[in-house]
Amino acid sequence: MWIVVQYNHFEEDLFKNEMKLKFGNETQFYSPKAIVTKVFNNTFKKVEKKIIDNYLLCFNEKFKDEKFLNVVRTTKGLKNLLNGSLYHQKKILGFLHFCKKNEDQNGFLKFDFFKENIIKNKNTFFANFSKIFPNLNYKFINEKKSFSFVINGKLVRVKNKPNLVFNPI
């Protein structure tokens, strides 16, 4: 069963290691990421950026049992275990497959993920996204040559150029 957890900033590795110690190496983790182009000293640099901030999707068959979820709640590095993972399995799996099919060979979301899926299906995408990740605030702003949306108070602009995929301002 997949669960959605929020970990403390800068403690992702601690959380993952603790989960593997408690539940074994069969525990899987997923967090979609994209290449971000940022400007440093008048030069463009590409940086890896997680699109769901400090959230992780975690899978283990043991998570179906409530006593194991209580063990997850006591894991070092955990900030929050989102309730309702059992009831939202279809939406979590849909989001997971949606991201996986739009990844390149290196595991980064392709430009088409933002262009096709968010622009054309923005109402559905943000509605489903907000149900899975209730603490992440996404808001769609406009769609001209580029489009923008807000993630947790930060403006994100996606330009209509594949080399500037996910460009926070």
N, CA and C atoms as a LAMMPS dump frame, in Angstrom:
ITEM: TIMESTEP
0
ITEM: NUMBER OF ATOMS
507
ITEM: BOX BOUNDS ff ff ff
-5.0000000000000000e+02 5.0000000000000000e+02
-5.0000000000000000e+02 5.0000000000000000e+02
-5.0000000000000000e+02 5.0000000000000000e+02
ITEM: ATOMS id mol type element x y z
1 1 1 N 0.841 -1.169 0
2 1 2 C 0 0 0
3 1 3 C 0.896 1.245 0
4 2 1 N 0.483 2.242 -0.737
5 2 2 C 1.204 3.509 -0.796
6 2 3 C 0.688 4.44 0.292
7 3 1 N 1.604 5.139 0.945
8 3 2 C 1.243 6.176 1.897
9 3 3 C 1.96 7.464 1.488
10 4 1 N 1.428 8.584 1.934
11 4 2 C 2.041 9.879 1.656
12 4 3 C 2.536 10.437 2.98
13 5 1 N 3.837 10.749 3.018
14 5 2 C 4.436 11.293 4.228
15 5 3 C 5.079 12.638 3.924
16 6 1 N 5.16 13.442 4.941
17 6 2 C 5.878 14.711 4.85
18 6 3 C 7.041 14.586 5.827
19 7 1 N 8.261 14.781 5.326
20 7 2 C 9.436 14.66 6.183
21 7 3 C 9.96 16.051 6.518
22 8 1 N 10.755 16.13 7.58
23 8 2 C 11.382 17.388 7.968
24 8 3 C 12.409 17.781 6.915
25 9 1 N 12.487 19.078 6.623
26 9 2 C 13.464 19.551 5.643
27 9 3 C 14.857 19.08 6.045
28 10 1 N 15.634 18.69 5.082
29 10 2 C 17.017 18.236 5.245
30 10 3 C 17.136 16.923 5.999
31 11 1 N 16.053 16.206 6.202
32 11 2 C 16.108 14.918 6.887
33 11 3 C 15.534 13.793 6.031
34 12 1 N 15.528 13.964 4.728
35 12 2 C 14.993 12.936 3.839
36 12 3 C 15.793 11.645 3.95
37 13 1 N 17.122 11.737 3.913
38 13 2 C 17.953 10.535 3.981
39 13 3 C 17.798 9.831 5.326
40 14 1 N 17.73 10.608 6.408
41 14 2 C 17.506 10.029 7.731
42 14 3 C 16.183 9.273 7.755
43 15 1 N 15.137 9.88 7.228
44 15 2 C 13.818 9.244 7.206
45 15 3 C 13.844 7.948 6.391
46 16 1 N 14.434 8.005 5.195
47 16 2 C 14.485 6.807 4.343
48 16 3 C 15.266 5.676 5.013
49 17 1 N 16.397 6.009 5.626
50 17 2 C 17.204 4.986 6.307
51 17 3 C 16.452 4.37 7.475
52 18 1 N 15.767 5.198 8.238
53 18 2 C 14.974 4.694 9.36
54 18 3 C 13.847 3.771 8.875
55 19 1 N 13.197 4.164 7.788
56 19 2 C 12.114 3.332 7.237
57 19 3 C 12.653 1.989 6.767
58 20 1 N 13.82 1.99 6.146
59 20 2 C 14.4 0.729 5.672
60 20 3 C 14.835 -0.146 6.84
61 21 1 N 15.299 0.468 7.918
62 21 2 C 15.653 -0.308 9.112
63 21 3 C 14.414 -0.95 9.73
64 22 1 N 13.313 -0.208 9.761
65 22 2 C 12.087 -0.702 10.393
66 22 3 C 11.319 -1.686 9.525
67 23 1 N 11.305 -1.452 8.2
68 23 2 C 10.438 -2.238 7.322
69 23 3 C 11.196 -3.046 6.276
70 24 1 N 12.494 -2.918 6.215
71 24 2 C 13.277 -3.697 5.264
72 24 3 C 13.474 -2.966 3.946
73 25 1 N 14.317 -3.557 3.118
74 25 2 C 14.675 -2.937 1.839
75 25 3 C 13.554 -2.996 0.799
76 26 1 N 12.482 -3.711 1.074
77 26 2 C 11.372 -3.759 0.113
78 26 3 C 10.555 -2.468 0.137
79 27 1 N 10.831 -1.572 1.069
80 27 2 C 10.156 -0.281 1.112
81 27 3 C 10.633 0.563 -0.065
82 28 1 N 9.672 1.097 -0.834
83 28 2 C 9.989 1.909 -2.004
84 28 3 C 9.579 3.358 -1.729
85 29 1 N 10.331 4.279 -2.35
86 29 2 C 10.056 5.705 -2.193
87 29 3 C 9.957 6.332 -3.577
88 30 1 N 9.085 7.324 -3.686
89 30 2 C 8.975 8.062 -4.944
90 30 3 C 8.64 9.524 -4.665
91 31 1 N 9.346 10.394 -5.354
92 31 2 C 9.075 11.823 -5.311
93 31 3 C 9.416 12.383 -6.689
94 32 1 N 8.421 12.853 -7.437
95 32 2 C 8.708 13.35 -8.787
96 32 3 C 9.598 14.581 -8.754
97 33 1 N 10.498 14.643 -9.706
98 33 2 C 11.422 15.768 -9.763
99 33 3 C 11.575 16.246 -11.193
100 34 1 N 12.023 17.476 -11.31
101 34 2 C 12.217 18.085 -12.628
102 34 3 C 13.535 18.843 -12.611
103 35 1 N 14.015 19.159 -13.788
104 35 2 C 15.2 19.985 -13.909
105 35 3 C 14.746 21.446 -13.908
106 36 1 N 15.318 22.224 -13.004
107 36 2 C 14.98 23.63 -12.858
108 36 3 C 16.131 24.453 -13.407
109 37 1 N 15.813 25.458 -14.173
110 37 2 C 16.834 26.375 -14.657
111 37 3 C 16.791 27.626 -13.789
112 38 1 N 17.905 27.893 -13.131
113 38 2 C 18.002 29.069 -12.269
114 38 3 C 19.128 29.957 -12.772
115 39 1 N 19.051 31.225 -12.421
116 39 2 C 20.087 32.181 -12.808
117 39 3 C 20.993 32.427 -11.603
118 40 1 N 22.285 32.146 -11.772
119 40 2 C 23.304 32.427 -10.771
120 40 3 C 24.39 33.269 -11.431
121 41 1 N 24.607 34.469 -10.931
122 41 2 C 25.663 35.343 -11.468
123 41 3 C 25.584 35.494 -12.985
124 42 1 N 24.407 35.773 -13.485
125 42 2 C 24.149 35.982 -14.92
126 42 3 C 24.402 34.747 -15.782
127 43 1 N 24.407 33.573 -15.184
128 43 2 C 24.52 32.331 -15.954
129 43 3 C 23.374 31.406 -15.553
130 44 1 N 22.955 30.582 -16.491
131 44 2 C 21.885 29.622 -16.232
132 44 3 C 22.496 28.324 -15.718
133 45 1 N 21.923 27.799 -14.643
134 45 2 C 22.353 26.508 -14.116
135 45 3 C 21.124 25.634 -13.964
136 46 1 N 21.285 24.366 -14.303
137 46 2 C 20.192 23.413 -14.145
138 46 3 C 20.349 22.707 -12.804
139 47 1 N 19.246 22.708 -12.059
140 47 2 C 19.235 22.156 -10.716
141 47 3 C 18.057 21.197 -10.599
142 48 1 N 18.231 20.132 -9.812
143 48 2 C 17.146 19.185 -9.566
144 48 3 C 16.176 19.774 -8.556
145 49 1 N 14.867 19.689 -8.84
146 49 2 C 13.837 20.244 -7.955
147 49 3 C 12.702 19.24 -7.811
148 50 1 N 12.323 18.964 -6.572
149 50 2 C 11.174 18.084 -6.322
150 50 3 C 9.912 18.903 -6.463
151 51 1 N 8.943 18.391 -7.201
152 51 2 C 7.731 19.184 -7.416
153 51 3 C 6.733 19.06 -6.273
154 52 1 N 6.956 18.127 -5.358
155 52 2 C 6.051 18.013 -4.209
156 52 3 C 6.792 18.331 -2.909
157 53 1 N 7.786 19.206 -3.018
158 53 2 C 8.489 19.765 -1.87
159 53 3 C 9.021 18.659 -0.969
160 54 1 N 8.65 18.633 0.296
161 54 2 C 9.199 17.644 1.223
162 54 3 C 8.209 16.502 1.511
163 55 1 N 7.545 16.048 0.469
164 55 2 C 6.638 14.901 0.557
165 55 3 C 7.258 13.715 -0.155
166 56 1 N 6.926 12.525 0.319
167 56 2 C 7.354 11.284 -0.329
168 56 3 C 6.172 10.34 -0.424
169 57 1 N 6.137 9.591 -1.493
170 57 2 C 5.214 8.469 -1.597
171 57 3 C 6.016 7.241 -1.173
172 58 1 N 5.504 6.478 -0.222
173 58 2 C 6.204 5.305 0.297
174 58 3 C 5.331 4.079 0.101
175 59 1 N 5.97 2.982 -0.327
176 59 2 C 5.224 1.746 -0.554
177 59 3 C 5.819 0.613 0.265
178 60 1 N 4.932 -0.117 0.906
179 60 2 C 5.276 -1.375 1.548
180 60 3 C 3.963 -2.1 1.801
181 61 1 N 3.962 -3.416 1.599
182 61 2 C 2.739 -4.197 1.821
183 61 3 C 2.285 -4.135 3.279
184 62 1 N 3.221 -3.919 4.195
185 62 2 C 2.898 -3.886 5.623
186 62 3 C 2.044 -2.678 6.007
187 63 1 N 2.039 -1.638 5.173
188 63 2 C 1.306 -0.417 5.519
189 63 3 C -0.205 -0.624 5.549
190 64 1 N -0.687 -1.756 5.087
191 64 2 C -2.127 -2.035 5.148
192 64 3 C -2.589 -2.235 6.59
193 65 1 N -1.664 -2.631 7.444
194 65 2 C -1.972 -2.889 8.851
195 65 3 C -1.761 -1.603 9.658
196 66 1 N -2.758 -1.229 10.446
197 66 2 C -2.712 0.024 11.219
198 66 3 C -1.549 0.053 12.212
199 67 1 N -1.168 -1.1 12.766
200 67 2 C -0.069 -1.092 13.745
201 67 3 C 1.251 -0.711 13.085
202 68 1 N 1.418 -1.031 11.809
203 68 2 C 2.637 -0.624 11.108
204 68 3 C 2.608 0.872 10.777
205 69 1 N 1.419 1.407 10.531
206 69 2 C 1.31 2.852 10.323
207 69 3 C 1.659 3.62 11.6
208 70 1 N 1.345 3.036 12.754
209 70 2 C 1.74 3.66 14.015
210 70 3 C 3.262 3.647 14.183
211 71 1 N 3.916 2.611 13.662
212 71 2 C 5.379 2.556 13.68
213 71 3 C 5.945 3.646 12.777
214 72 1 N 5.294 3.876 11.624
215 72 2 C 5.74 4.931 10.708
216 72 3 C 5.651 6.287 11.408
217 73 1 N 4.614 6.502 12.185
218 73 2 C 4.406 7.79 12.873
219 73 3 C 5.521 8.129 13.859
220 74 1 N 6.254 7.105 14.316
221 74 2 C 7.335 7.331 15.285
222 74 3 C 8.711 7.341 14.62
223 75 1 N 8.759 7.386 13.31
224 75 2 C 10.03 7.34 12.589
225 75 3 C 10.74 8.687 12.652
226 76 1 N 12.044 8.641 12.892
227 76 2 C 12.846 9.866 12.921
228 76 3 C 12.803 10.532 11.555
229 77 1 N 12.678 11.845 11.565
230 77 2 C 12.658 12.609 10.322
231 77 3 C 11.268 12.842 9.769
232 78 1 N 10.261 12.146 10.313
233 78 2 C 8.881 12.314 9.838
234 78 3 C 8.272 13.569 10.436
235 79 1 N 7.657 14.357 9.584
236 79 2 C 6.928 15.536 10.055
237 79 3 C 5.445 15.219 10.164
238 80 1 N 4.92 14.507 9.151
239 80 2 C 3.484 14.245 9.118
240 80 3 C 3.205 13.03 8.239
241 81 1 N 2.327 12.169 8.709
242 81 2 C 1.805 11.066 7.901
243 81 3 C 0.405 11.475 7.493
244 82 1 N 0.191 11.671 6.204
245 82 2 C -1.111 12.142 5.738
246 82 3 C -2.16 11.055 5.921
247 83 1 N -3.24 11.421 6.559
248 83 2 C -4.331 10.484 6.787
249 83 3 C -5.083 10.238 5.49
250 84 1 N -5.727 9.118 5.403
251 84 2 C -6.565 8.829 4.249
252 84 3 C -5.85 8.143 3.106
253 85 1 N -4.615 7.722 3.321
254 85 2 C -3.889 7.046 2.24
255 85 3 C -4.61 5.778 1.794
256 86 1 N -5.205 5.073 2.737
257 86 2 C -5.951 3.854 2.411
258 86 3 C -7.119 4.16 1.476
259 87 1 N -7.793 5.272 1.721
260 87 2 C -8.973 5.623 0.942
261 87 3 C -8.638 6.288 -0.381
262 88 1 N -7.422 6.821 -0.501
263 88 2 C -7.021 7.524 -1.717
264 88 3 C -6.027 6.724 -2.558
265 89 1 N -6.027 5.403 -2.428
266 89 2 C -5.076 4.587 -3.174
267 89 3 C -5.209 4.766 -4.687
268 90 1 N -6.428 4.865 -5.194
269 90 2 C -6.62 5.059 -6.639
270 90 3 C -6.004 6.37 -7.103
271 91 1 N -6.214 7.444 -6.34
272 91 2 C -5.669 8.753 -6.715
273 91 3 C -4.154 8.775 -6.594
274 92 1 N -3.628 8.146 -5.547
275 92 2 C -2.172 8.087 -5.379
276 92 3 C -1.542 7.293 -6.512
277 93 1 N -2.123 6.138 -6.833
278 93 2 C -1.601 5.331 -7.944
279 93 3 C -1.747 6.06 -9.273
280 94 1 N -2.852 6.77 -9.456
281 94 2 C -3.042 7.549 -10.68
282 94 3 C -1.976 8.631 -10.813
283 95 1 N -1.707 9.347 -9.718
284 95 2 C -0.667 10.375 -9.726
285 95 3 C 0.7 9.759 -9.995
286 96 1 N 0.985 8.627 -9.356
287 96 2 C 2.262 7.943 -9.528
288 96 3 C 2.472 7.518 -10.978
289 97 1 N 1.476 6.881 -11.576
290 97 2 C 1.591 6.444 -12.978
291 97 3 C 1.648 7.64 -13.916
292 98 1 N 0.894 8.67 -13.608
293 98 2 C 0.882 9.9 -14.386
294 98 3 C 2.289 10.498 -14.458
295 99 1 N 2.968 10.544 -13.31
296 99 2 C 4.336 11.08 -13.283
297 99 3 C 5.318 10.129 -13.943
298 100 1 N 5.216 8.838 -13.645
299 100 2 C 6.165 7.851 -14.183
300 100 3 C 6.14 7.811 -15.709
301 101 1 N 4.95 7.928 -16.306
302 101 2 C 4.884 7.849 -17.773
303 101 3 C 5.426 9.118 -18.438
304 102 1 N 5.599 10.187 -17.669
305 102 2 C 6.122 11.44 -18.207
306 102 3 C 7.556 11.714 -17.779
307 103 1 N 8.261 10.679 -17.346
308 103 2 C 9.666 10.836 -16.969
309 103 3 C 10.568 10.481 -18.139
310 104 1 N 11.743 11.109 -18.175
311 104 2 C 12.748 10.731 -19.159
312 104 3 C 13.552 9.553 -18.61
313 105 1 N 14.586 9.135 -19.32
314 105 2 C 15.357 7.971 -18.902
315 105 3 C 16.141 8.22 -17.615
316 106 1 N 16.333 9.481 -17.214
317 106 2 C 17.052 9.815 -15.982
318 106 3 C 16.115 9.985 -14.784
319 107 1 N 14.822 9.823 -14.987
320 107 2 C 13.867 9.929 -13.894
321 107 3 C 13.339 11.331 -13.643
322 108 1 N 13.61 12.273 -14.551
323 108 2 C 13.102 13.631 -14.412
324 108 3 C 11.862 13.802 -15.273
325 109 1 N 10.924 14.614 -14.783
326 109 2 C 9.721 14.884 -15.558
327 109 3 C 10.093 15.642 -16.827
328 110 1 N 9.506 15.218 -17.921
329 110 2 C 9.769 15.872 -19.206
330 110 3 C 8.971 17.163 -19.314
331 111 1 N 9.379 17.997 -20.245
332 111 2 C 8.678 19.256 -20.496
333 111 3 C 7.208 18.999 -20.839
334 112 1 N 6.928 17.911 -21.554
335 112 2 C 5.551 17.593 -21.932
336 112 3 C 4.646 17.404 -20.722
337 113 1 N 5.199 16.975 -19.597
338 113 2 C 4.408 16.831 -18.38
339 113 3 C 3.758 18.156 -18.021
340 114 1 N 4.533 19.219 -18.074
341 114 2 C 4.014 20.538 -17.725
342 114 3 C 3.163 21.104 -18.845
343 115 1 N 3.645 20.964 -20.071
344 115 2 C 2.957 21.572 -21.209
345 115 3 C 1.61 20.897 -21.481
346 116 1 N 1.618 19.61 -21.663
347 116 2 C 0.402 18.884 -22.037
348 116 3 C -0.536 18.658 -20.859
349 117 1 N -0.001 18.161 -19.773
350 117 2 C -0.849 17.708 -18.677
351 117 3 C -1.352 18.824 -17.783
352 118 1 N -0.508 19.796 -17.514
353 118 2 C -0.956 20.857 -16.609
354 118 3 C -1.73 21.928 -17.362
355 119 1 N -1.248 22.343 -18.531
356 119 2 C -1.958 23.397 -19.27
357 119 3 C -3.313 22.899 -19.762
358 120 1 N -3.332 21.742 -20.427
359 120 2 C -4.58 21.26 -21.023
360 120 3 C -5.565 20.717 -19.992
361 121 1 N -5.061 20.143 -18.923
362 121 2 C -5.933 19.519 -17.927
363 121 3 C -5.77 20.173 -16.564
364 122 1 N -5.568 21.488 -16.532
365 122 2 C -5.207 22.157 -15.281
366 122 3 C -6.251 21.975 -14.18
367 123 1 N -7.517 22.034 -14.509
368 123 2 C -8.541 21.909 -13.466
369 123 3 C -8.522 20.524 -12.836
370 124 1 N -8.426 19.489 -13.648
371 124 2 C -8.376 18.116 -13.143
372 124 3 C -7.08 17.87 -12.391
373 125 1 N -5.966 18.333 -12.959
374 125 2 C -4.663 18.087 -12.348
375 125 3 C -4.6 18.688 -10.953
376 126 1 N -4.926 19.965 -10.807
377 126 2 C -4.814 20.621 -9.51
378 126 3 C -5.862 20.107 -8.529
379 127 1 N -7.028 19.7 -9.009
380 127 2 C -8.052 19.149 -8.113
381 127 3 C -7.574 17.834 -7.513
382 128 1 N -7.04 16.933 -8.349
383 128 2 C -6.535 15.656 -7.846
384 128 3 C -5.3 15.856 -6.978
385 129 1 N -4.442 16.769 -7.382
386 129 2 C -3.207 17.033 -6.661
387 129 3 C -3.505 17.535 -5.251
388 130 1 N -4.484 18.425 -5.118
389 130 2 C -4.791 18.99 -3.805
390 130 3 C -5.426 17.955 -2.875
391 131 1 N -6.052 16.922 -3.415
392 131 2 C -6.617 15.871 -2.568
393 131 3 C -5.517 14.994 -1.994
394 132 1 N -4.487 14.724 -2.794
395 132 2 C -3.379 13.882 -2.33
396 132 3 C -2.459 14.659 -1.402
397 133 1 N -2.148 15.915 -1.758
398 133 2 C -1.224 16.738 -0.994
399 133 3 C -1.951 17.988 -0.489
400 134 1 N -2.727 17.861 0.584
401 134 2 C -3.565 18.982 1.014
402 134 3 C -2.777 20.181 1.541
403 135 1 N -1.547 19.976 1.996
404 135 2 C -0.778 21.085 2.559
405 135 3 C 0.006 21.85 1.504
406 136 1 N 0.051 21.355 0.271
407 136 2 C 0.708 22.08 -0.813
408 136 3 C -0.343 22.912 -1.519
409 137 1 N -0.106 24.172 -1.617
410 137 2 C -1.07 25.073 -2.238
411 137 3 C -0.644 25.4 -3.657
412 138 1 N -1.412 24.929 -4.627
413 138 2 C -1.147 25.206 -6.033
414 138 3 C -2.263 26.077 -6.573
415 139 1 N -1.903 27.057 -7.368
416 139 2 C -2.899 27.911 -7.981
417 139 3 C -2.437 28.246 -9.389
418 140 1 N -3.284 28.017 -10.372
419 140 2 C -2.954 28.31 -11.763
420 140 3 C -3.198 29.789 -12.031
421 141 1 N -2.268 30.45 -12.736
422 141 2 C -2.395 31.89 -12.95
423 141 3 C -2.755 32.262 -14.375
424 142 1 N -1.92 31.923 -15.341
425 142 2 C -2.218 32.323 -16.72
426 142 3 C -1.612 31.35 -17.719
427 143 1 N -1.965 31.5 -18.986
428 143 2 C -1.397 30.651 -20.021
429 143 3 C -1.261 31.427 -21.33
430 144 1 N -0.175 32.146 -21.476
431 144 2 C 0.126 32.823 -22.73
432 144 3 C 1.277 32.06 -23.358
433 145 1 N 2.376 32.743 -23.642
434 145 2 C 3.542 32.031 -24.145
435 145 3 C 4.178 31.191 -23.049
436 146 1 N 3.949 31.588 -21.824
437 146 2 C 4.347 30.782 -20.68
438 146 3 C 3.137 30.726 -19.761
439 147 1 N 3.188 29.875 -18.763
440 147 2 C 2.105 29.887 -17.793
441 147 3 C 2.718 29.856 -16.405
442 148 1 N 1.964 30.295 -15.437
443 148 2 C 2.479 30.408 -14.08
444 148 3 C 1.492 29.805 -13.108
445 149 1 N 2.02 29.327 -12.018
446 149 2 C 1.177 28.915 -10.91
447 149 3 C 1.962 29.112 -9.626
448 150 1 N 1.26 29.106 -8.513
449 150 2 C 1.877 29.363 -7.225
450 150 3 C 1.956 28.055 -6.456
451 151 1 N 3.141 27.76 -5.923
452 151 2 C 3.331 26.595 -5.066
453 151 3 C 3.798 27.114 -3.717
454 152 1 N 2.962 26.937 -2.703
455 152 2 C 3.3 27.383 -1.349
456 152 3 C 3.816 28.811 -1.311
457 153 1 N 3.141 29.69 -2.02
458 153 2 C 3.48 31.099 -1.983
459 153 3 C 4.604 31.516 -2.913
460 154 1 N 5.219 30.568 -3.633
461 154 2 C 6.289 30.895 -4.567
462 154 3 C 5.751 30.811 -5.984
463 155 1 N 6 31.837 -6.764
464 155 2 C 5.543 31.86 -8.148
465 155 3 C 6.432 30.972 -8.993
466 156 1 N 5.823 30.094 -9.779
467 156 2 C 6.563 29.212 -10.685
468 156 3 C 6.096 29.505 -12.092
469 157 1 N 7.021 29.732 -12.99
470 157 2 C 6.688 29.997 -14.383
471 157 3 C 7.28 28.899 -15.25
472 158 1 N 6.464 28.346 -16.117
473 158 2 C 6.922 27.349 -17.081
474 158 3 C 6.852 27.996 -18.447
475 159 1 N 8.002 28.147 -19.067
476 159 2 C 8.047 28.786 -20.372
477 159 3 C 7.841 27.745 -21.45
478 160 1 N 7.492 28.199 -22.618
479 160 2 C 7.191 27.305 -23.723
480 160 3 C 8.465 26.916 -24.474
481 161 1 N 9.517 26.621 -23.724
482 161 2 C 10.781 26.19 -24.305
483 161 3 C 11.25 24.975 -23.531
484 162 1 N 11.586 23.885 -24.208
485 162 2 C 11.983 22.675 -23.487
486 162 3 C 13.207 22.845 -22.594
487 163 1 N 14.096 23.793 -22.884
488 163 2 C 15.286 23.921 -22.054
489 163 3 C 15.041 24.743 -20.798
490 164 1 N 13.914 25.397 -20.685
491 164 2 C 13.545 26.102 -19.458
492 164 3 C 12.273 25.465 -18.911
493 165 1 N 12.43 24.294 -18.327
494 165 2 C 11.269 23.49 -17.988
495 165 3 C 10.472 24.018 -16.809
496 166 1 N 11.055 24.126 -15.658
497 166 2 C 10.322 24.407 -14.425
498 166 3 C 11.071 25.534 -13.747
499 167 1 N 10.712 26.745 -14.059
500 167 2 C 11.536 27.895 -13.725
501 167 3 C 10.953 28.734 -12.609
502 168 1 N 11.348 28.5 -11.33
503 168 2 C 10.826 29.317 -10.247
504 168 3 C 11.372 30.742 -10.317
505 169 1 N 10.554 31.691 -9.931
506 169 2 C 10.967 33.089 -9.955
507 169 3 C 11.222 33.554 -8.541
